[in-house]
Amino acid sequence: MDEETIRLREEIAEQIKAPIIAADATSVEDLEKVFTEAQEKLGGKIDFVLHSVAMSPNVRKHRTYDDLDYNFLNKTLDISAISFHKMLQVAKKLDAINEWGSVVALTYVASQRTFFGYNDMADAKSMLESIARSFGYIYGREKHVRINTVSQSPTPTTAGSGVLGLGDLMGFAENMSPLGNASAEDCADYVLTLFSDLTRKVTMQNLYHDGGFSSMGMSRRAMKTYEKGMRFEDVHENQYPFGK
């Protein structure tokens, strides 16, 4: 681990007043270390876990979906989805999560609908949601641990910043959603309800937290935007992929 990473880890630990155990989310050995040390520091088993890890080298390198680098794709799936399975498998084998514990992973509606620029991350999110269902059945049956995914509004993150047209996508979602986009803080509040005992019987679900976006067809605000500035000739001349 380089000095800058160590410094950032120490700064964050100081801010949140909690120890940080560094790990590569794709490494089973590192995940075993995380769950073992966490139980030692907490003095017992874990009540809840959040999976919030995603990254696509294809997105970062601006590779389009019809020109993917397959080594990059394997990394996208490993980091963004398979790491979730590794995390769950390690936790279960170590019996690290308390009965009636809760696991949540963050996802996006592009797992089920096509969004330009989201690229192979859409495939990763589809896999992530499938893992939640498949592992949710096993973990729930054997240990009463519940596993859900939260499909969040487009949110500025380090990984998401590489998605082509993210700013436009956020504006579109804001106009389309009757409640507007859910912020990162809103998402944190919602996830807390899934960690609580108030949702003990909720599992294997993909739960939308997006201001209503996922149920919309066309809103009045979005329609007005199209009427003002989205004539076909404008799109043809100025918008990718037509004009470039």
N, C-alpha and C positions, 0 to 999 in steps of 0.2 A: 504494500500500500504506500503510495507516494505521500510526501509531506503535506501537500495541499489537501488531499483527501482526509488525512488525519486531522488537520486543522479544522476543516469543515465539520467533521464528525464531532469534535470536541465542542465547537461552537453551538451546534444543534443540541447536543446533550445538555449543555449549560442552559440553553433557552427553555427546553422542555422539562428540565430537572429530572432527567431519567437517563440511565445508562443506554448506550447504543452498541449493539453487537454487529459488527460489519460482516457481510457475507455476499458471496456470489449466488444469486437466486437460482442459477442453473446447475450449481454444484451440490450434489447430494451430501457430500462430506461437510460442506459449509452449513447446509441446512440442519444437519444433525448437531453441529456445534451450536447453532442458534437456539434450537429447542432445548438442548441439554443445559446450556449456560443460562437461558432465560428462566428455566425452572429452578436453577440454583439461586439466581438473584431474587426471584419472586417467592421462594420458599414453598413451591408447590406447582401444581399443574396450571395450565393456561386456560383462561376463560374465553378469549376471543382472538381472532387473527384476521388481519386485512391484507389481501394481496393487491398491491397497487404498483405493478411492475410491467412496463411495456416499452418496446423499442423495435424499430424496423430499419435495418441498414439500407434496404431498398428505398425506403422513403427518404432517408438522409442523403442518399446518393442520387436521388431524383430519377430512379429507375421506374418506368411506367409499368403497369400491371401486365402488359403484353410483351414486356422485355425484362422480366425478372432475372436477377442473378440467383440461381437456386441455392448456392451456399449461403447467400444473404437470407433467402427465404427460410432455410433451416434454422438460422440464428433467430429470425423473427419469431418463429413458432416456439423455439426452445425458451427464449427469454419471456415472451408475452403470454404463453399458454402452457407449455409443458412444465415450466417452472411451478405452475399452480398444482399440477398433479404430483410433482416431486415433493412439494411442500406438504401436501395432504398425506402422501404415502409415508413420508418420514415421520410426521406427527402421529399418525396412526400406529406405526410400528413401535415408536417410542412411548405410546400411550400418553402423549404429552398434553392433550386437551381434555378438560373436565367433561363429564357427562352433562348434556344439555348446553355445551359450549356452542359457539357460533363462529363460522368462517364466512367472510364476504370477499368477493373479488369485484373489481371495477371493470365495466365493459362499455360498449357503445352500440347504438342502434345500427351502425353499419355492418354489424354481424348478421343482420337479417334483411337489410335493404342496401341498395347500391348508392354509394356516395363518392362522387368524383374526387380523386386524389387520396382517398383513404387506403387504397392499394392493398398490399398483402396483410396489413393490420386487420382488415375485415375478416380474412381467413383465420387469423389468430384469435380474434374475439369470438368467432363461431366455435372454435375448438374449446376456448375457455368456458363458454356457457355449457357446452356438452359435458365437459369434465365435472362441472358443478352438479349436473343432474346425475351422472353415473356414479360419482363418488359420494354424492349426497345420499343416495339410496343405501349404499354399503355402510357409510359412517353413521347414518341415522338409525339403521336397523341394529347395528352392533353396539353403538356407544351413545345414541341419542344426540349426536353432534349434527347441527344443521348447517347447510351450505347453500348460499345464495349468491347471485350476481346482481349488481346494481348498474343499470344502464343510464349513465349520467349525461346531462347536456354537454355539448362541446365546451371544453374547459381549457384555458391556457396552461400547459404543462411543458416540461422540458422535452418529453417525447412528442407531444402533440404539436409543438411548434414547427416540426418538420413537415406536417401535412400540408399539401398544396392548397392554398386558398382558405386556410383556417379562419382568418379574420372575416372573410365573406361568409363562410359557413356559420360562424357565430352570429353574424348579423341576420342571416336568413332564419336561423333557428329562433332568435329573439323575436322576430316579426311573426313567425309562424305559431309560436307557443302562446296560448292564452295567458299563462302566468309568467311568461318570459323565461329566459334561461335560468337554470339552477346554478348557483355559484358553488365554488369549492367548499365554502363554509356551510352552505345549505346541504351539500352532499355529506359532509362530516356529521351534521346533525342527524340526517336520515340514517346513516350507517350506525350511529349510536343506538337508534331504536332497534336495529337488527341484532345488535350485541346484547340488548337487554332481555330480561325475562318476559317482557310484554309480547315478544314474538317467538315464544318457545315452540310453537307448532308451525312455523313458516320455514319451509326448506325446499330445495331443488327448484327455486323460482328465479326467473329473470325479472327483476323489478325495475320498472321505468321511473326515473327521477329526472324529468326533463321538462317540467312546466306544461306538460300535455302535448308536446311535440309529436310523440310517437302515435298519437291517435288522430292527428290532424290530416286533412287532405289539402286544403288551401284556406288561409285566413284572410280577412279583409285587409289587414295591414300589408301582408305579403302581396296580395293582388294589386294594391295601390302602388307598391314599389315597381312591379312589373309594368303597370300602365304608364308610369312616369319615365322609366329609363331602360326598359328591356325590349324595345322594338327589335325585330329580327335583324334589320340591317345594322343596328348597333352591335348586336352579338356577333354577326358575321364579320364585321370589320375589326372588332376589338377584343373578343373573348376567345381564349383558348378552349377547344382546339381548332376552332374555325379559322381564326385569323393568323395563327402561328403554326 
